[in-house]
Amino acid sequence: MIESKDSQRQKLLSATDTTRVKVRFNDTDSMGVVHFKNYMVYFDDGFVSFAKFGDYIIVKTRIKNIGNKSIKFIHELYKESDNTLLAKIEAVRFVLNLKTNELMDIMDFLEYYLQ
């Protein structure tokens, strides 16, 4: 038996969905608080989860090289459902000391970060 559009509408109006989103570094301002402009991105995450057309991506990261002022990562993106490799990049990162506006020594940063 086919449901009527009114019945389908009522079912949808009573449905809820919850999705878990990890706050990313680039979502925050210099004080470590989520910037309000990112709320729309989170709302989009919820929409995708509710509409069931989203896919999960697995991000694998490893360190390739540690320099004095930089660190090179290898990032790989995989489609979770079938483990297909979607992208692989090398990214060089720097850490800026916000008080001095100078690049930090990577090992000093890692020592502080890993404590």
Biopython code that builds the backbone (N, CA, C, O; Angstrom):
import numpy as np
from Bio.PDB.StructureBuilder import StructureBuilder

atoms = [
    (1, "MET", "N", (0.840, -1.176, 0.000)),
    (1, "MET", "CA", (0.000, 0.000, 0.000)),
    (1, "MET", "C", (0.888, 1.244, 0.000)),
    (1, "MET", "O", (1.839, 1.339, 0.776)),
    (2, "ILE", "N", (0.572, 2.181, -0.866)),
    (2, "ILE", "CA", (1.348, 3.413, -0.986)),
    (2, "ILE", "C", (0.824, 4.429, 0.024)),
    (2, "ILE", "O", (-0.379, 4.667, 0.131)),
    (3, "GLU", "N", (1.762, 5.019, 0.761)),
    (3, "GLU", "CA", (1.374, 6.038, 1.738)),
    (3, "GLU", "C", (0.946, 7.311, 1.019)),
    (3, "GLU", "O", (1.473, 7.647, -0.041)),
    (4, "SER", "N", (0.001, 7.999, 1.599)),
    (4, "SER", "CA", (-0.395, 9.278, 1.024)),
    (4, "SER", "C", (0.689, 10.316, 1.285)),
    (4, "SER", "O", (1.512, 10.156, 2.186)),
    (5, "LYS", "N", (0.681, 11.375, 0.492)),
    (5, "LYS", "CA", (1.673, 12.440, 0.685)),
    (5, "LYS", "C", (1.525, 13.077, 2.062)),
    (5, "LYS", "O", (2.522, 13.460, 2.675)),
    (6, "ASP", "N", (0.296, 13.193, 2.554)),
    (6, "ASP", "CA", (0.094, 13.762, 3.894)),
    (6, "ASP", "C", (0.699, 12.857, 4.963)),
    (6, "ASP", "O", (1.293, 13.340, 5.927)),
    (7, "SER", "N", (0.548, 11.551, 4.791)),
    (7, "SER", "CA", (1.117, 10.592, 5.743)),
    (7, "SER", "C", (2.642, 10.648, 5.701)),
    (7, "SER", "O", (3.297, 10.627, 6.744)),
    (8, "GLN", "N", (3.202, 10.717, 4.500)),
    (8, "GLN", "CA", (4.652, 10.837, 4.350)),
    (8, "GLN", "C", (5.147, 12.137, 4.976)),
    (8, "GLN", "O", (6.179, 12.156, 5.648)),
    (9, "ARG", "N", (4.411, 13.219, 4.753)),
    (9, "ARG", "CA", (4.788, 14.528, 5.307)),
    (9, "ARG", "C", (4.801, 14.471, 6.832)),
    (9, "ARG", "O", (5.728, 14.982, 7.459)),
    (10, "GLN", "N", (3.782, 13.854, 7.436)),
    (10, "GLN", "CA", (3.716, 13.747, 8.892)),
    (10, "GLN", "C", (4.877, 12.904, 9.432)),
    (10, "GLN", "O", (5.449, 13.222, 10.475)),
    (11, "LYS", "N", (5.216, 11.835, 8.718)),
    (11, "LYS", "CA", (6.325, 10.990, 9.132)),
    (11, "LYS", "C", (7.636, 11.790, 9.098)),
    (11, "LYS", "O", (8.442, 11.711, 10.026)),
    (12, "LEU", "N", (7.837, 12.547, 8.041)),
    (12, "LEU", "CA", (9.049, 13.358, 7.930)),
    (12, "LEU", "C", (9.103, 14.446, 8.992)),
    (12, "LEU", "O", (10.170, 14.727, 9.537)),
    (13, "LEU", "N", (7.962, 15.060, 9.293)),
    (13, "LEU", "CA", (7.930, 16.127, 10.295)),
    (13, "LEU", "C", (8.232, 15.622, 11.699)),
    (13, "LEU", "O", (8.643, 16.393, 12.566)),
    (14, "SER", "N", (8.029, 14.330, 11.923)),
    (14, "SER", "CA", (8.312, 13.784, 13.250)),
    (14, "SER", "C", (9.692, 13.128, 13.328)),
    (14, "SER", "O", (10.103, 12.683, 14.400)),
    (15, "ALA", "N", (10.404, 13.064, 12.214)),
    (15, "ALA", "CA", (11.713, 12.413, 12.188)),
    (15, "ALA", "C", (12.793, 13.337, 12.732)),
    (15, "ALA", "O", (12.726, 14.554, 12.563)),
    (16, "THR", "N", (13.789, 12.748, 13.384)),
    (16, "THR", "CA", (14.963, 13.489, 13.838)),
    (16, "THR", "C", (16.207, 12.692, 13.475)),
    (16, "THR", "O", (16.148, 11.483, 13.252)),
    (17, "ASP", "N", (17.315, 13.383, 13.421)),
    (17, "ASP", "CA", (18.585, 12.741, 13.133)),
    (17, "ASP", "C", (19.649, 13.469, 13.935)),
    (17, "ASP", "O", (19.548, 14.676, 14.155)),
    (18, "THR", "N", (20.651, 12.752, 14.365)),
    (18, "THR", "CA", (21.761, 13.353, 15.103)),
    (18, "THR", "C", (23.047, 12.974, 14.398)),
    (18, "THR", "O", (23.256, 11.813, 14.045)),
    (19, "THR", "N", (23.900, 13.953, 14.196)),
    (19, "THR", "CA", (25.204, 13.675, 13.619)),
    (19, "THR", "C", (26.272, 14.266, 14.513)),
    (19, "THR", "O", (26.069, 15.314, 15.127)),
    (20, "ARG", "N", (27.391, 13.608, 14.584)),
    (20, "ARG", "CA", (28.499, 14.035, 15.432)),
    (20, "ARG", "C", (29.538, 14.701, 14.552)),
    (20, "ARG", "O", (30.006, 14.107, 13.581)),
    (21, "VAL", "N", (29.904, 15.932, 14.885)),
    (21, "VAL", "CA", (30.879, 16.687, 14.111)),
    (21, "VAL", "C", (32.012, 17.085, 15.034)),
    (21, "VAL", "O", (31.783, 17.669, 16.094)),
    (22, "LYS", "N", (33.222, 16.773, 14.638)),
    (22, "LYS", "CA", (34.385, 17.173, 15.430)),
    (22, "LYS", "C", (34.788, 18.586, 15.027)),
    (22, "LYS", "O", (34.956, 18.875, 13.842)),
    (23, "VAL", "N", (34.941, 19.460, 16.009)),
    (23, "VAL", "CA", (35.367, 20.824, 15.737)),
    (23, "VAL", "C", (36.806, 20.777, 15.248)),
    (23, "VAL", "O", (37.692, 20.226, 15.900)),
    (24, "ARG", "N", (37.008, 21.369, 14.087)),
    (24, "ARG", "CA", (38.337, 21.375, 13.480)),
    (24, "ARG", "C", (39.070, 22.659, 13.850)),
    (24, "ARG", "O", (38.450, 23.670, 14.182)),
    (25, "PHE", "N", (40.396, 22.606, 13.786)),
    (25, "PHE", "CA", (41.226, 23.773, 14.107)),
    (25, "PHE", "C", (40.801, 24.991, 13.290)),
    (25, "PHE", "O", (40.685, 26.095, 13.823)),
    (26, "ASN", "N", (40.572, 24.783, 11.993)),
    (26, "ASN", "CA", (40.224, 25.923, 11.135)),
    (26, "ASN", "C", (38.798, 26.422, 11.354)),
    (26, "ASN", "O", (38.389, 27.391, 10.715)),
    (27, "ASP", "N", (38.041, 25.793, 12.230)),
    (27, "ASP", "CA", (36.705, 26.278, 12.586)),
    (27, "ASP", "C", (36.762, 27.350, 13.672)),
    (27, "ASP", "O", (35.775, 28.043, 13.919)),
    (28, "THR", "N", (37.914, 27.482, 14.317)),
    (28, "THR", "CA", (37.998, 28.343, 15.495)),
    (28, "THR", "C", (38.723, 29.643, 15.194)),
    (28, "THR", "O", (39.452, 29.765, 14.209)),
    (29, "ASP", "N", (38.499, 30.619, 16.081)),
    (29, "ASP", "CA", (39.214, 31.883, 15.980)),
    (29, "ASP", "C", (40.504, 31.795, 16.796)),
    (29, "ASP", "O", (40.857, 30.720, 17.280)),
    (30, "SER", "N", (41.196, 32.900, 16.947)),
    (30, "SER", "CA", (42.489, 32.883, 17.632)),
    (30, "SER", "C", (42.380, 32.547, 19.123)),
    (30, "SER", "O", (43.386, 32.249, 19.767)),
    (31, "MET", "N", (41.164, 32.595, 19.669)),
    (31, "MET", "CA", (40.964, 32.239, 21.072)),
    (31, "MET", "C", (40.538, 30.779, 21.238)),
    (31, "MET", "O", (40.285, 30.323, 22.353)),
    (32, "GLY", "N", (40.459, 30.041, 20.106)),
    (32, "GLY", "CA", (40.084, 28.634, 20.176)),
    (32, "GLY", "C", (38.589, 28.399, 20.278)),
    (32, "GLY", "O", (38.160, 27.299, 20.626)),
    (33, "VAL", "N", (37.781, 29.421, 19.979)),
    (33, "VAL", "CA", (36.325, 29.326, 20.051)),
    (33, "VAL", "C", (35.783, 29.222, 18.622)),
    (33, "VAL", "O", (36.258, 29.918, 17.725)),
    (34, "VAL", "N", (34.787, 28.350, 18.412)),
    (34, "VAL", "CA", (34.202, 28.208, 17.081)),
    (34, "VAL", "C", (33.651, 29.547, 16.624)),
    (34, "VAL", "O", (32.855, 30.181, 17.317)),
    (35, "HIS", "N", (34.089, 29.963, 15.443)),
    (35, "HIS", "CA", (33.607, 31.222, 14.871)),
    (35, "HIS", "C", (32.197, 31.004, 14.330)),
    (35, "HIS", "O", (31.922, 29.964, 13.731)),
    (36, "PHE", "N", (31.302, 31.970, 14.533)),
    (36, "PHE", "CA", (29.896, 31.814, 14.165)),
    (36, "PHE", "C", (29.707, 31.544, 12.674)),
    (36, "PHE", "O", (28.707, 30.939, 12.288)),
    (37, "LYS", "N", (30.645, 31.977, 11.825)),
    (37, "LYS", "CA", (30.493, 31.744, 10.384)),
    (37, "LYS", "C", (30.501, 30.249, 10.055)),
    (37, "LYS", "O", (30.034, 29.847, 8.990)),
    (38, "ASN", "N", (31.028, 29.428, 10.960)),
    (38, "ASN", "CA", (31.086, 27.995, 10.715)),
    (38, "ASN", "C", (29.807, 27.269, 11.106)),
    (38, "ASN", "O", (29.663, 26.083, 10.808)),
    (39, "TYR", "N", (28.890, 27.940, 11.757)),
    (39, "TYR", "CA", (27.643, 27.289, 12.137)),
    (39, "TYR", "C", (26.908, 26.762, 10.904)),
    (39, "TYR", "O", (26.321, 25.681, 10.945)),
    (40, "MET", "N", (26.939, 27.519, 9.814)),
    (40, "MET", "CA", (26.244, 27.077, 8.600)),
    (40, "MET", "C", (26.851, 25.779, 8.065)),
    (40, "MET", "O", (26.132, 24.924, 7.548)),
    (41, "VAL", "N", (28.156, 25.633, 8.188)),
    (41, "VAL", "CA", (28.807, 24.396, 7.750)),
    (41, "VAL", "C", (28.301, 23.230, 8.597)),
    (41, "VAL", "O", (28.033, 22.149, 8.073)),
    (42, "TYR", "N", (28.170, 23.450, 9.900)),
    (42, "TYR", "CA", (27.651, 22.403, 10.777)),
    (42, "TYR", "C", (26.198, 22.077, 10.427)),
    (42, "TYR", "O", (25.797, 20.914, 10.460)),
    (43, "PHE", "N", (25.413, 23.096, 10.094)),
    (43, "PHE", "CA", (24.029, 22.860, 9.695)),
    (43, "PHE", "C", (23.993, 22.033, 8.404)),
    (43, "PHE", "O", (23.136, 21.164, 8.244)),
    (44, "ASP", "N", (24.929, 22.309, 7.485)),
    (44, "ASP", "CA", (25.021, 21.508, 6.261)),
    (44, "ASP", "C", (25.365, 20.059, 6.589)),
    (44, "ASP", "O", (24.827, 19.141, 5.969)),
    (45, "ASP", "N", (26.254, 19.847, 7.555)),
    (45, "ASP", "CA", (26.584, 18.483, 7.978)),
    (45, "ASP", "C", (25.330, 17.759, 8.457)),
    (45, "ASP", "O", (25.114, 16.591, 8.136)),
    (46, "GLY", "N", (24.512, 18.466, 9.225)),
    (46, "GLY", "CA", (23.265, 17.877, 9.705)),
    (46, "GLY", "C", (22.308, 17.574, 8.573)),
    (46, "GLY", "O", (21.656, 16.530, 8.573)),
    (47, "PHE", "N", (22.215, 18.485, 7.595)),
    (47, "PHE", "CA", (21.338, 18.265, 6.450)),
    (47, "PHE", "C", (21.774, 17.032, 5.672)),
    (47, "PHE", "O", (20.943, 16.197, 5.314)),
    (48, "VAL", "N", (23.070, 16.914, 5.409)),
    (48, "VAL", "CA", (23.589, 15.770, 4.662)),
    (48, "VAL", "C", (23.301, 14.474, 5.417)),
    (48, "VAL", "O", (22.908, 13.478, 4.811)),
    (49, "SER", "N", (23.494, 14.483, 6.732)),
    (49, "SER", "CA", (23.229, 13.297, 7.530)),
    (49, "SER", "C", (21.752, 12.920, 7.476)),
    (49, "SER", "O", (21.413, 11.748, 7.315)),
    (50, "PHE", "N", (20.873, 13.913, 7.611)),
    (50, "PHE", "CA", (19.427, 13.657, 7.610)),
    (50, "PHE", "C", (18.963, 13.154, 6.242)),
    (50, "PHE", "O", (18.103, 12.278, 6.152)),
    (51, "ALA", "N", (19.556, 13.733, 5.153)),
    (51, "ALA", "CA", (19.112, 13.375, 3.795)),
    (51, "ALA", "C", (19.717, 12.062, 3.315)),
    (51, "ALA", "O", (19.314, 11.559, 2.265)),
    (52, "LYS", "N", (20.667, 11.491, 4.044)),
    (52, "LYS", "CA", (21.243, 10.176, 3.790)),
    (52, "LYS", "C", (21.997, 10.061, 2.464)),
    (52, "LYS", "O", (22.130, 8.954, 1.942)),
    (53, "PHE", "N", (22.495, 11.169, 1.901)),
    (53, "PHE", "CA", (23.294, 11.050, 0.690)),
    (53, "PHE", "C", (24.757, 11.385, 0.930)),
    (53, "PHE", "O", (25.536, 11.495, -0.018)),
    (54, "GLY", "N", (25.128, 11.546, 2.174)),
    (54, "GLY", "CA", (26.520, 11.820, 2.492)),
    (54, "GLY", "C", (27.329, 10.535, 2.543)),
    (54, "GLY", "O", (26.773, 9.446, 2.684)),
    (55, "ASP", "N", (28.625, 10.663, 2.430)),
    (55, "ASP", "CA", (29.512, 9.524, 2.543)),
    (55, "ASP", "C", (30.583, 9.891, 3.558)),
    (55, "ASP", "O", (30.927, 11.065, 3.695)),
    (56, "TYR", "N", (31.103, 8.924, 4.257)),
    (56, "TYR", "CA", (32.164, 9.178, 5.215)),
    (56, "TYR", "C", (33.522, 9.036, 4.543)),
    (56, "TYR", "O", (33.741, 8.147, 3.719)),
    (57, "ILE", "N", (34.406, 9.914, 4.906)),
    (57, "ILE", "CA", (35.759, 9.929, 4.386)),
    (57, "ILE", "C", (36.703, 9.646, 5.547)),
    (57, "ILE", "O", (36.554, 10.202, 6.635)),
    (58, "ILE", "N", (37.660, 8.789, 5.306)),
    (58, "ILE", "CA", (38.698, 8.494, 6.289)),
    (58, "ILE", "C", (39.944, 9.278, 5.871)),
    (58, "ILE", "O", (40.395, 9.169, 4.731)),
    (59, "VAL", "N", (40.493, 10.062, 6.788)),
    (59, "VAL", "CA", (41.703, 10.832, 6.528)),
    (59, "VAL", "C", (42.851, 10.166, 7.279)),
    (59, "VAL", "O", (42.847, 10.109, 8.509)),
    (60, "LYS", "N", (43.820, 9.669, 6.541)),
    (60, "LYS", "CA", (45.006, 9.072, 7.150)),
    (60, "LYS", "C", (46.148, 10.073, 7.016)),
    (60, "LYS", "O", (46.368, 10.638, 5.944)),
    (61, "THR", "N", (46.869, 10.286, 8.106)),
    (61, "THR", "CA", (47.935, 11.287, 8.131)),
    (61, "THR", "C", (49.174, 10.699, 8.767)),
    (61, "THR", "O", (49.105, 9.996, 9.776)),
    (62, "ARG", "N", (50.309, 10.999, 8.158)),
    (62, "ARG", "CA", (51.577, 10.632, 8.777)),
    (62, "ARG", "C", (52.584, 11.734, 8.494)),
    (62, "ARG", "O", (52.438, 12.505, 7.546)),
    (63, "ILE", "N", (53.599, 11.793, 9.328)),
    (63, "ILE", "CA", (54.652, 12.789, 9.169)),
    (63, "ILE", "C", (55.711, 12.225, 8.239)),
    (63, "ILE", "O", (56.193, 11.109, 8.434)),
    (64, "LYS", "N", (56.071, 13.008, 7.222)),
    (64, "LYS", "CA", (57.116, 12.590, 6.298)),
    (64, "LYS", "C", (58.473, 13.157, 6.698)),
    (64, "LYS", "O", (59.500, 12.488, 6.582)),
    (65, "ASN", "N", (58.461, 14.411, 7.173)),
    (65, "ASN", "CA", (59.726, 15.067, 7.468)),
    (65, "ASN", "C", (59.486, 16.172, 8.496)),
    (65, "ASN", "O", (58.468, 16.863, 8.445)),
    (66, "ILE", "N", (60.426, 16.336, 9.429)),
    (66, "ILE", "CA", (60.370, 17.424, 10.401)),
    (66, "ILE", "C", (61.600, 18.291, 10.193)),
    (66, "ILE", "O", (62.734, 17.846, 10.369)),
    (67, "GLY", "N", (61.350, 19.546, 9.812)),
    (67, "GLY", "CA", (62.441, 20.503, 9.656)),
    (67, "GLY", "C", (62.553, 21.356, 10.906)),
    (67, "GLY", "O", (61.931, 21.062, 11.927)),
    (68, "ASN", "N", (63.360, 22.424, 10.821)),
    (68, "ASN", "CA", (63.491, 23.330, 11.962)),
    (68, "ASN", "C", (62.233, 24.164, 12.159)),
    (68, "ASN", "O", (61.760, 24.319, 13.285)),
    (69, "LYS", "N", (61.689, 24.699, 11.075)),
    (69, "LYS", "CA", (60.525, 25.595, 11.153)),
    (69, "LYS", "C", (59.307, 25.047, 10.424)),
    (69, "LYS", "O", (58.273, 25.712, 10.363)),
    (70, "SER", "N", (59.415, 23.844, 9.873)),
    (70, "SER", "CA", (58.295, 23.277, 9.131)),
    (70, "SER", "C", (58.191, 21.776, 9.401)),
    (70, "SER", "O", (59.125, 21.130, 9.877)),
    (71, "ILE", "N", (57.022, 21.262, 9.077)),
    (71, "ILE", "CA", (56.774, 19.827, 9.203)),
    (71, "ILE", "C", (55.981, 19.404, 7.972)),
    (71, "ILE", "O", (55.016, 20.068, 7.593)),
    (72, "LYS", "N", (56.384, 18.311, 7.353)),
    (72, "LYS", "CA", (55.709, 17.845, 6.142)),
    (72, "LYS", "C", (54.879, 16.609, 6.474)),
    (72, "LYS", "O", (55.379, 15.629, 7.026)),
    (73, "PHE", "N", (53.595, 16.684, 6.122)),
    (73, "PHE", "CA", (52.661, 15.587, 6.335)),
    (73, "PHE", "C", (52.282, 14.961, 5.008)),
    (73, "PHE", "O", (52.291, 15.624, 3.971)),
    (74, "ILE", "N", (51.951, 13.685, 5.048)),
    (74, "ILE", "CA", (51.298, 13.022, 3.927)),
    (74, "ILE", "C", (49.874, 12.728, 4.383)),
    (74, "ILE", "O", (49.658, 12.060, 5.394)),
    (75, "HIS", "N", (48.903, 13.237, 3.620)),
    (75, "HIS", "CA", (47.482, 13.026, 3.908)),
    (75, "HIS", "C", (46.883, 12.176, 2.791)),
    (75, "HIS", "O", (47.125, 12.424, 1.610)),
    (76, "GLU", "N", (46.109, 11.185, 3.176)),
    (76, "GLU", "CA", (45.393, 10.360, 2.211)),
    (76, "GLU", "C", (43.915, 10.359, 2.589)),
    (76, "GLU", "O", (43.568, 10.210, 3.761)),
    (77, "LEU", "N", (43.050, 10.525, 1.594)),
    (77, "LEU", "CA", (41.607, 10.486, 1.797)),
    (77, "LEU", "C", (41.057, 9.209, 1.186)),
    (77, "LEU", "O", (41.293, 8.916, 0.013)),
    (78, "TYR", "N", (40.321, 8.450, 1.992)),
    (78, "TYR", "CA", (39.723, 7.200, 1.535)),
    (78, "TYR", "C", (38.206, 7.269, 1.703)),
    (78, "TYR", "O", (37.707, 7.839, 2.673)),
    (79, "LYS", "N", (37.491, 6.696, 0.770)),
    (79, "LYS", "CA", (36.049, 6.518, 0.908)),
    (79, "LYS", "C", (35.830, 5.365, 1.881)),
    (79, "LYS", "O", (36.299, 4.252, 1.640)),
    (80, "GLU", "N", (35.123, 5.621, 2.975)),
    (80, "GLU", "CA", (34.989, 4.622, 4.027)),
    (80, "GLU", "C", (34.295, 3.351, 3.548)),
    (80, "GLU", "O", (34.687, 2.250, 3.936)),
    (81, "SER", "N", (33.281, 3.488, 2.723)),
    (81, "SER", "CA", (32.461, 2.334, 2.358)),
    (81, "SER", "C", (33.227, 1.251, 1.602)),
    (81, "SER", "O", (32.933, 0.067, 1.767)),
    (82, "ASP", "N", (34.200, 1.630, 0.778)),
    (82, "ASP", "CA", (34.933, 0.611, 0.023)),
    (82, "ASP", "C", (36.449, 0.809, 0.041)),
    (82, "ASP", "O", (37.173, 0.143, -0.699)),
    (83, "ASN", "N", (36.927, 1.722, 0.886)),
    (83, "ASN", "CA", (38.357, 1.980, 1.085)),
    (83, "ASN", "C", (39.064, 2.463, -0.188)),
    (83, "ASN", "O", (40.265, 2.245, -0.350)),
    (84, "THR", "N", (38.324, 3.114, -1.083)),
    (84, "THR", "CA", (38.911, 3.661, -2.302)),
    (84, "THR", "C", (39.739, 4.888, -1.961)),
    (84, "THR", "O", (39.268, 5.785, -1.262)),
    (85, "LEU", "N", (40.982, 4.930, -2.457)),
    (85, "LEU", "CA", (41.834, 6.108, -2.278)),
    (85, "LEU", "C", (41.316, 7.206, -3.188)),
    (85, "LEU", "O", (41.265, 7.038, -4.407)),
    (86, "LEU", "N", (40.929, 8.336, -2.593)),
    (86, "LEU", "CA", (40.386, 9.461, -3.353)),
    (86, "LEU", "C", (41.427, 10.519, -3.654)),
    (86, "LEU", "O", (41.406, 11.129, -4.723)),
    (87, "ALA", "N", (42.345, 10.743, -2.713)),
    (87, "ALA", "CA", (43.360, 11.777, -2.900)),
    (87, "ALA", "C", (44.535, 11.505, -1.979)),
    (87, "ALA", "O", (44.387, 10.934, -0.899)),
    (88, "LYS", "N", (45.707, 11.930, -2.435)),
    (88, "LYS", "CA", (46.910, 11.827, -1.620)),
    (88, "LYS", "C", (47.717, 13.096, -1.863)),
    (88, "LYS", "O", (48.007, 13.453, -3.005)),
    (89, "ILE", "N", (48.079, 13.779, -0.764)),
    (89, "ILE", "CA", (48.850, 15.014, -0.903)),
    (89, "ILE", "C", (49.960, 15.056, 0.132)),
    (89, "ILE", "O", (49.928, 14.356, 1.143)),
    (90, "GLU", "N", (50.938, 15.897, -0.152)),
    (90, "GLU", "CA", (51.947, 16.253, 0.826)),
    (90, "GLU", "C", (51.698, 17.717, 1.178)),
    (90, "GLU", "O", (51.532, 18.558, 0.295)),
    (91, "ALA", "N", (51.675, 18.005, 2.458)),
    (91, "ALA", "CA", (51.408, 19.376, 2.910)),
    (91, "ALA", "C", (52.488, 19.807, 3.889)),
    (91, "ALA", "O", (52.801, 19.096, 4.844)),
    (92, "VAL", "N", (53.044, 20.967, 3.640)),
    (92, "VAL", "CA", (54.040, 21.541, 4.535)),
    (92, "VAL", "C", (53.311, 22.505, 5.462)),
    (92, "VAL", "O", (52.586, 23.390, 5.008)),
    (93, "ARG", "N", (53.506, 22.327, 6.743)),
    (93, "ARG", "CA", (52.847, 23.171, 7.748)),
    (93, "ARG", "C", (53.881, 23.946, 8.535)),
    (93, "ARG", "O", (54.996, 23.480, 8.770)),
    (94, "PHE", "N", (53.482, 25.139, 8.935)),
    (94, "PHE", "CA", (54.292, 26.000, 9.786)),
    (94, "PHE", "C", (53.459, 26.360, 11.006)),
    (94, "PHE", "O", (52.229, 26.352, 10.947)),
    (95, "VAL", "N", (54.121, 26.675, 12.105)),
    (95, "VAL", "CA", (53.420, 27.080, 13.323)),
    (95, "VAL", "C", (53.869, 28.490, 13.650)),
    (95, "VAL", "O", (55.056, 28.757, 13.838)),
    (96, "LEU", "N", (52.888, 29.395, 13.715)),
    (96, "LEU", "CA", (53.167, 30.794, 13.992)),
    (96, "LEU", "C", (52.899, 31.093, 15.462)),
    (96, "LEU", "O", (51.833, 30.770, 15.986)),
    (97, "ASN", "N", (53.868, 31.709, 16.117)),
    (97, "ASN", "CA", (53.666, 32.179, 17.476)),
    (97, "ASN", "C", (52.861, 33.474, 17.378)),
    (97, "ASN", "O", (53.356, 34.474, 16.860)),
    (98, "LEU", "N", (51.631, 33.458, 17.870)),
    (98, "LEU", "CA", (50.749, 34.620, 17.725)),
    (98, "LEU", "C", (51.197, 35.822, 18.546)),
    (98, "LEU", "O", (50.811, 36.953, 18.252)),
    (99, "LYS", "N", (51.998, 35.587, 19.562)),
    (99, "LYS", "CA", (52.490, 36.706, 20.379)),
    (99, "LYS", "C", (53.636, 37.440, 19.702)),
    (99, "LYS", "O", (53.737, 38.662, 19.803)),
    (100, "THR", "N", (54.504, 36.700, 19.011)),
    (100, "THR", "CA", (55.687, 37.316, 18.395)),
    (100, "THR", "C", (55.578, 37.442, 16.875)),
    (100, "THR", "O", (56.404, 38.108, 16.250)),
    (101, "ASN", "N", (54.563, 36.806, 16.274)),
    (101, "ASN", "CA", (54.412, 36.748, 14.815)),
    (101, "ASN", "C", (55.628, 36.148, 14.126)),
    (101, "ASN", "O", (55.961, 36.531, 13.004)),
    (102, "GLU", "N", (56.293, 35.210, 14.793)),
    (102, "GLU", "CA", (57.437, 34.521, 14.224)),
    (102, "GLU", "C", (57.138, 33.032, 14.160)),
    (102, "GLU", "O", (56.370, 32.495, 14.957)),
    (103, "LEU", "N", (57.771, 32.378, 13.184)),
    (103, "LEU", "CA", (57.618, 30.931, 13.083)),
    (103, "LEU", "C", (58.283, 30.254, 14.262)),
    (103, "LEU", "O", (59.384, 30.622, 14.673)),
    (104, "MET", "N", (57.597, 29.261, 14.799)),
    (104, "MET", "CA", (58.131, 28.534, 15.944)),
    (104, "MET", "C", (59.035, 27.399, 15.480)),
    (104, "MET", "O", (58.872, 26.877, 14.377)),
    (105, "ASP", "N", (59.973, 27.025, 16.313)),
    (105, "ASP", "CA", (60.752, 25.818, 16.108)),
    (105, "ASP", "C", (59.794, 24.639, 16.264)),
    (105, "ASP", "O", (59.088, 24.530, 17.266)),
    (106, "ILE", "N", (59.776, 23.768, 15.271)),
    (106, "ILE", "CA", (58.805, 22.665, 15.251)),
    (106, "ILE", "C", (58.960, 21.742, 16.451)),
    (106, "ILE", "O", (57.962, 21.330, 17.042)),
    (107, "MET", "N", (60.184, 21.413, 16.820)),
    (107, "MET", "CA", (60.379, 20.509, 17.956)),
    (107, "MET", "C", (59.923, 21.160, 19.262)),
    (107, "MET", "O", (59.395, 20.476, 20.138)),
    (108, "ASP", "N", (60.121, 22.479, 19.403)),
    (108, "ASP", "CA", (59.607, 23.176, 20.587)),
    (108, "ASP", "C", (58.086, 23.102, 20.623)),
    (108, "ASP", "O", (57.493, 22.850, 21.672)),
    (109, "PHE", "N", (57.460, 23.323, 19.471)),
    (109, "PHE", "CA", (56.008, 23.254, 19.391)),
    (109, "PHE", "C", (55.516, 21.848, 19.721)),
    (109, "PHE", "O", (54.595, 21.687, 20.521)),
    (110, "LEU", "N", (56.122, 20.833, 19.115)),
    (110, "LEU", "CA", (55.691, 19.466, 19.359)),
    (110, "LEU", "C", (55.886, 19.052, 20.805)),
    (110, "LEU", "O", (55.058, 18.338, 21.370)),
    (111, "GLU", "N", (56.981, 19.499, 21.405)),
    (111, "GLU", "CA", (57.224, 19.182, 22.813)),
    (111, "GLU", "C", (56.104, 19.760, 23.683)),
    (111, "GLU", "O", (55.597, 19.084, 24.578)),
    (112, "TYR", "N", (55.722, 21.008, 23.418)),
    (112, "TYR", "CA", (54.644, 21.661, 24.165)),
    (112, "TYR", "C", (53.317, 20.963, 23.871)),
    (112, "TYR", "O", (52.540, 20.692, 24.786)),
    (113, "TYR", "N", (53.061, 20.676, 22.610)),
    (113, "TYR", "CA", (51.788, 20.087, 22.181)),
    (113, "TYR", "C", (51.596, 18.669, 22.710)),
    (113, "TYR", "O", (50.480, 18.282, 23.060)),
    (114, "LEU", "N", (52.663, 17.906, 22.770)),
    (114, "LEU", "CA", (52.549, 16.495, 23.149)),
    (114, "LEU", "C", (52.627, 16.254, 24.656)),
    (114, "LEU", "O", (52.556, 15.106, 25.094)),
    (115, "GLN", "N", (52.771, 17.304, 25.453)),
    (115, "GLN", "CA", (52.851, 17.136, 26.916)),
    (115, "GLN", "C", (51.547, 16.652, 27.469)),
    (115, "GLN", "O", (51.424, 16.454, 28.678)),
]
sb = StructureBuilder()
sb.init_structure("model")
sb.init_model(0)
sb.init_chain("A")
sb.init_seg("    ")
for serial, (resi, resn, name, xyz) in enumerate(atoms, 1):
    if name == "N":
        sb.init_residue(resn, " ", resi, " ")
    sb.init_atom(name, np.array(xyz, "f"), 0.0, 1.0, " ", f" {name:<3s}", serial, name[0])
structure = sb.get_structure()
